[in-house]
Amino acid sequence: MSFNRTIPLIPRLLTLVGNSLTVIGCVGLMLASGGLVRAELFAFGISSGIRVIASVAIAGCLLSAIGYGIIESFDN
């Protein structure tokens, strides 16, 4: 395995994990706001459940942005 071939694996993994977390977080927010899932189940410490679910979606967006940024820098 060459070095140039393994570098694109990391950004692809970041985008895959980021997009997956974003979808999971958005579905969780829709279920919690629709009343199908109690948001209090995800409460941690002094943070409300909605905040914890939303932070999963935000973390996914950040990971996707990092992965896409790295991919774009390799293309240049």
N, C-alpha and C positions, 0 to 999 in steps of 0.2 A: 504494500500500500504506500503510495507516494504521499508526500506532504501536501502537494497541491490538490490531490483528490480528497483528502480528509477535511480540508478547511470548509468546503461547502456543506458538509454534513452537519456541522454545528448550527449554522443559520437555518437550515431546513428543519432541524429539530426544534429550534427556538420558535419558528413560525408555526410548526405543527402543535407544539404544546401551548403556545399562546392562543392560537385560534380555538383549540379545544377548551381551554379555560374560559375564553370569552363566551363561547356557546353555552358551556355549563353554567356560568354566572348569569347570563341573560335568561336562560330557561328557569333557573332558580328564582330570579327576580320576578318573572312572569307568574310562576306558580305561587310564590309568596304573596304577591300583590293580588292575585285572583282568589286567594283564600284556600287553595288546595293543599298547601303546606304551611304549617305554622312557622313563622320566621323566628320565634323564640327558641326553636330547637337549635338554631345556629348561633345563639348568643354566646359570647365568650367574654368573661370579665365584665367590664362596664360598657362594652360595645353591644349595640343592638344587633339582632339577627340580620336585618336588612343591610346594615353596614358591612357585616362580615361577608354576606353573599355578594354585595356590590364590589367589595375589595377583590374578590376572586375574578370578577369580570375586568376590573381595572388592571390587575396584575397580568391577565391574559393579553390585554391591549398593549401593555408596555413590552411584554416579551415578543409579541408579534412585530411591534415597531422596531425593536432592536434587531430581530432576525432579518426583516426586510431591509433595514438600513445597511446591515453587513453585506447582504446579497447585492444591493445596489452599489456599494463601494467596490465589490469585486468586479462588477460589470464595467466600471470605468477604468 
